[in-house]
Amino acid sequence: MSLTRRDFARKSAITGAGVALAGSVGALATAPNALASTDTGSAGEQSAAAHGGVGYGPLLPDPDGILALPAGFEYQIITYSGKTKLESGEFTPSNHDGTSTFDGPRGATLLVNNHELRGPRTGWKYPVPLTEGLVYDPAASGGCTVVEVRHGHVAEWVGIAGTSTNCAGGNTPWGTWLTCEETEDKAGQNGMTKDHGYVFEVDPEDRRANRDPKPVKALGRYAHEAVVVDPGRGHLYLTEDAATPNGLLYRWTPPEGFCHGRGKLRTLADDAGVLQAFKCFDSGGRFVDDLSRATKTGTVYGVDWVDVPDRDARTVSVRKQFTDGQVTRARKLEGMWWGDGGAYIVSSFARTESPVQHDGAVWFYDPKRRTLTLKVLLGVNPDPSADGAFDGPDNITVSPYGGLVIAEDGEGIQHLFGATDSGRTYPIARNELNIGTADKPEYSEFTGVTFSPDGRTLFANIQEPGIMLAITGPWKRQKRA
């Protein structure tokens, strides 16, 4: 059933201040150039007690130059590209990206780790090895590895190979991983021998299920970033990280009678179900052309869905199949996570290609109300080289201790930071691995932020050179104050 602009406007008028906000995470930040709180510094950091018990206190420099953490926290390196090795003897691939955890056998934790490697294999020192039976396109360099952590022992093997630019992805309620290709390369382009820009399912437990990889073409071919599954309705929501024009948020509705489960997606016909792009309108019923139009947290848009004409983009990219006024766009639609009955959706930044500039936003889509609410808005950071305000949110997860944990992919210094239900923000970690020079330091983005199934360990990656880290310490539920 479509939510019309008239319906949304009428509901907004009845409630007075607009449709009630959904989800547990409140308005976390304001624009311009300010956060809801400024608990982010290094030189000016204060103890957690000094700012009402929010967070874990100042970040302490790491003598090993990898990860600054609060007092009482520690990290372990799980995998390190070019240093640790797979079961098959090759080095761990580089460019770690989207990651999720799963309960494994005999107390193990399983993780599926994307490797965002684009283009021919000759362009990378440590591509994903072409393991027999697990290869989609032998010319492509990306894919996933599966990591098993059990009582201090780590094992790693290939989950899928021969895919390209495997970015955020997402887990499923039935215990598998959906890896997303952030590319539109077709066979014959950029050295590829098959079309790319698809979603593939990877099973962390059953290695046999991953043989003969098959793209889930029903989900469309475009620059996929992330995906979440609505466990109650069966819809899949997918983000597109693209520009000229900006990308779209998609919803896939399964065909009548389809039941989700392990390996079921790969059995679908290429045109199964309905793929649609979102279209937003404000409380006055006015069409919203780009999400950057929202300049205040708490902004609520109604959402409708428009059918995609050609989901496989045989001649025209999916996002270019729509004219102005048909769909809503946003720059850098990136990480997603399902929680609180809906989907948290990140737009990492907006620049001159967008109506209004910002340095990051997090939205919450409520499928029951069919509304999209702005939860986080970061103003343009005037000095990213200074440790302070956060910018460029990317991968995201809902914390078992309340609120969100967000990975930065911004300019300059990179953090993992938390945001409480009431809107306070606080640092969790800072990347101290300089991959630039002393004169021109450079710090890679954080990716793949995700908690272990028992909530005791926060896993995260430093994308370059490719390091998976396990962070432990005195986690606690964050106060709302």
N, C-alpha and C positions, 0 to 999 in steps of 0.2 A: 504493500500500500504506500503510495506516495504522500509525503508530507508537503502540502502546498504552501506557497508563500502566504496565502490568506489564512490558512490554519495556524501557521507559526505566529503571524502577526496578532491573530485573535487570542492565542494562548498568552503571548507576551503582554497584551493589554490587560488580560484578566489578572495576571500575577503582579502587574504594576511595574516591578523592577526587572522584568524579564523572566525567562524560564529558570527555574531553580538550578543552581549549580550542581553538577554531578561529580561523583568520585570523592575520595577522601583527601586528596591533596589540594590545598587551597591556593589562593593567589600568592605565588612564590616570589615574584619580582616585578619591578615596575620600570618604565622607561621615562626619560632617557638616562643612560649612564648611571643607573642605580639598581641595587638589588633590594629586596624587601629587608634584608639585613646585610651587614658588611662584615660578616664573620669569615673573611676569606684571606686575610693578610698573611705575611710571613714576618717581616720586620716589625709590623705593628700588631702581630697576633696577640690575643689575650687568652687566658685559660678558659676552659669551658665554664668553670664556676663564675667567671667574671661576666659572662653574657647569658646568665640564666640557665646554665646546664645544657645548652644546645651544642651538639657536636662533641668532639673529643679533645679539644685544646689545640695548641699550636703544632705545626708540622716540624719535626726535628730533622735536620740534614742527615743524609745517609753517608757514612764514611766510605761506602763502596760506590757512591755516585749513581745509584739506580732509582731508589724510591724513598722519598721523605714521607714519614708517617707520624701520627701522634704518639706520645709516650705510652708504652704498654702494648703497642702493636708491633707485629713483625711480618715479614714476608718470606716466602720461599719461591725460588725459580723452578717452575715445573717443566717448561720447554724453552729452548733458546736456539733460534735458527743459526745453523752453522756450527753449533756446539753439541747439543743433544742429538740423539739419533733415533730413528724409527726401528721397529722390530726387524725390518728388512735390511737395515744397515745404512740406509741413506740418512743424510742430515735432515733435521726438522726443517720444513719449508719456511719461507720468510713471509713477512707482511700479514701478521695475524690480524683477524678482524672479528666478525660476529661469533659469539660463543654461547653455548647453553650447557647446563649440567643435567645429569640424569642419574637416578639410582642404578647402580650396577650390581653384579653378583657378589655375594660374600662380603658385603660391606664396602664395596668399591664405589667411587664416584666416577662416572663417565662424563667426558666433555667432548662436544663436537666443535671444532675450531676451523672457521673459514680462513682461507689465505687469499687475500685480495691481490691477485697477480694477473695483469692484463697483457694480452698480446702473445707473441711467439715465445717459446720456451728459451730461445737463445738470448732473450733480453734479461734473464734472471739467473743469478748464481744458484739459488736454491728453490727451484720450482717444485710443485707437488709431483712426486715420482709416478710414473706411468705403470701402476700396478696392474698386472694382467687381470682382465675381466671387470675392472673398475673404471675404465677409460671411456669418456664420451667422445672427445675430439683429441687425437694425439698431438695436434699442433698447439693446443692451449696449455697454459702454464699453471692455472689455478686449480682449486678444489678444496677439499676438507680433509683434516686428519681427526682421528678419534683418539682421545687421551684417557687412559685409565689410571686413577690414583687410588692406591690401596695401601694403607698402613706405611706410608713413606716410600713405597715403590711406585715408579712411574713407567708406564708402557705407552707407546704411540704407534698408530698404524694409519694407513690411508683409508678414508671412507669413500671418497670419490675423487677422480682425477680427470684432467682434460676438459675442465670447465674454465670460465674466464671471469675475472674481477668479482670473485665471491665476496660479497659485502656483508651487510648486517644479518640477514636471514631471520629465522625465528623457530621456536620449538612448537610442538603440537601436544594436545591433551593426551594423545595415545602414545607418547614417548619417542617420537622421532624428531628429526631436524629438517627444516626446509632451508636449503641454501640458495641464495638469490644471486643471479649474475647481473652486475651493474654495467651493462654494455648493450649495444645494439648491433655489434659486428655480425655480419652475415658471412656465409661461406664465400671465400675469395677476398674478403676484406681483412686487413691487418694480419695476414698469414693464416687465417682460420680455414678449416676444411668443412666445418658444419656451421649452421646458424646458431647464434648465441643470443642471450637476453631472456633466459628462461629460469624457472624454479625447478630444483631437483630435490627429491626426498632421500634422506640419509638415515639409516637405522644404526644407532650406536651399539646395539647389542648383537644383532644378527648380521654378521658379515656377508652371509650368502644373499641376504635381501638386497644388498647394494650392487650385486653383479648386473652387468649389462645396463648401465644407467640410461634412464629415459626421462626426458624433460616433461614436465606437466604443462603442456601447451595450452590447456584450458585456462590457465592463469595469465596468459598473455605473454607477448614478447616485447620487452622495453627495458629501460635501465632500472631494473629492480633494486631496491635497497633492503627493505625489511618486510616481514609478514607476521600477522598474528591470526589466531583462530578463535572465533567466538564459540566456546564449548557448548552453549545452549542452543544456538540457532544454526550452527554449522557454517556460517559465513567466514570467508577469509578476507582480511583487509591487507592491502599492500601499498607501500610507498614507492614513489619514483623520484630518483635523484637526477634531475635533468634541467637544462636551461635552453633558452631560445627556441620555443617558449618554455616557461617554467613547468615543472612536473606536476603530477596529479596524484590524488589519493584514490585508490580503486577498492571496489568490493566485488568479490566473487560469490555468487549464490549457487549452491550445488543443485544438480538436477533432481527432480522429484524422485523420491525413493532411494537416493544415495545415502549410504551410511559410512561415515568416516571410520578409519582404522588403519593399522599398520599396512603400508603398501597399497592402500586403496586408491590413492591419488594417481598413481602411475597407470592404473587400469582405465582411466577416463578417456573418452574420445577427445580429440583435439578441440572440438567446439562444445564440449559438455558444459552445462550450467550457463550462467549469465555473468559476463564481466561488465562492470559499470564504473564510471568516474563520478566524483562528487561535484555537487553544485550547491553553493551556500547562499543564504539570504539572511538579512538582518531582521530585527524585530519589527521594522516597518515594511517588511516584504520586499525590500530592495535587493537586487542581485549583488553579490560580492564577487568581484573578479579575481582578487588575490588575497590570501590570508594576511599579508603584511598590512592590509588596511586597518586591522585591529591594533590599536595603540594603547589599550588599557586591559590589564588582567581582569578576568570576570566577564569579558565580552562573550556573548553567546550567539551562535549562528544556528539557524535551522539548516538541515541537510537533506537534499534530495539526490537521486542517483540517475545517471544518464547512460544508456547503453553504449558500449564501445562498438563502432561499426566493423572494424577488422582487427581482431585481437592479436593476430600473428603479424601484423604490420608488413604485409607483403610488399607494398609499394610506398606507403607513407607511415612514419612513426605514429604510434597510437596517440600521443599527446597532440600531434599536429592534425589529427583527423577532426578536431573540434574547432569551430570558429569562436570568435570573441562573443561572450554572452551565453555560451552553451555550458561551460564548466568553470569551476574555480581552480586557480593555480596557486602554487607556492614554490619558492626557491628552496633547494636543498632539503626536501622531505627525506628524512633519514630514519633514525631508530624508532622502534615501536616496542611496546610491551603491553600484554593483556593483564589487567588487574582492576579491582573495584568495579567489576561488571562492565568494563569497557576498554577502549584502547587508548593508551598514551602515545602521542605522535609528536615527533620532533621536526621542527624546521630549523636548520642549523644557523642560517643567517639570511639576510636579504640585502642586496646592494642596489646599484643603479638600474638593474634590470627589473626591479620591483617598484611598486608605487611608493612604499615607505621602507626605509632602511632600519635594520636592527641586527643584533648580534646573537640572536637565538630565541626560539619560542618553543614551548611545549603545550600541546593541545590535548584535550580529553574528549573522545567521541563516545557518547552514550547511545547505544543502539536502541534502547527501549524508548527514549525520548526523541531520538534522531536529532540530537543536538551536538554541536562542537563548541567546547568552552576553552578559552585561553587561560591556562594555568600559570605559565611562566613567560616573562618577556624581558629580555636583556637588551638594554640600550647599547649603542655602538661603543665599544671599549676604546677610549682615547689613547691608551698606552698599553698594548698587550704585552710588551716586554717587561712591565712592572708586575710583580706578584700582587694580585689584589682581586679586582673584579673578574668574574668568570665570563667566558664567551665561547661561542661555537659548540653548543651541546650536540651530541651525536648519539652514540649508543646509550640506552637507558634501561633501568630495571626498577621494579617495585620492590622496596626493601621489606624484609620480614619484621623490621624494627620500626616500621612506619615511614611514610613518605617515599621519596625517590632517591636513587643513586644514579648520577649522570656522569658520563665520560665526556671530557672536553676534546674537541677537534677544532681549536681556534688558532689565533695568532699567538706567537710567543710562548709563554709558559703554559704548561698543560696540567690539568688537575683531574682527579676524581672528586666530585663534591656531592654532598647530600642536601636534601631539601625536606623539611619537616611538613607534617600535615597542615600546620598553621602558617607556614610561609617563611620560616627561618632557614637560611642556607649556611653551610659549614664545609670546610675542606676535610677530605679524607686522605688524600695522597697527592703528591706532586712528583712528576717525572723529572729526575735529575740526570738522566743519561743524555749528555750532549753529543749529538751526531753531527754537529757543525764544527766550528772552530772556536778557539778562545775569544777571538775578536768578534766573530759573528756566530754566537751560539744558536743552536737549533734543537728543538725538542719535539719528538714525534707525538702524535695523538695517542690517547688512550682508546681502546676498543674492547668489545666483548665483555662488558661488565655484567656479572651474574653471580648470584649466591649459590652455594652448595645446597642440595636438597634439605639438609638439616639446619641451614641458616647460620652455620658457624664460620664458614669461610667465604670471603668475597674473592672471586676470581676476576682478573682483568688482564688485558694485554697492553704492551707497548708495541704499536704496530711495526715500527722500524727500529731495529732490524728484525723484530719478531720475537717477543718474549712473553710467555704466559706466567703470571704471578698469582700466588695464593696468599691472601692477606688474612691474618687472624689477630684477635685481640679482644678487649673487653667491650664487645658490642652491647648496646643497650637501646631500649625504646626511647626515642627522642621526645622531649617534652614539647607541648604545644606552645608554651610561652615564648 
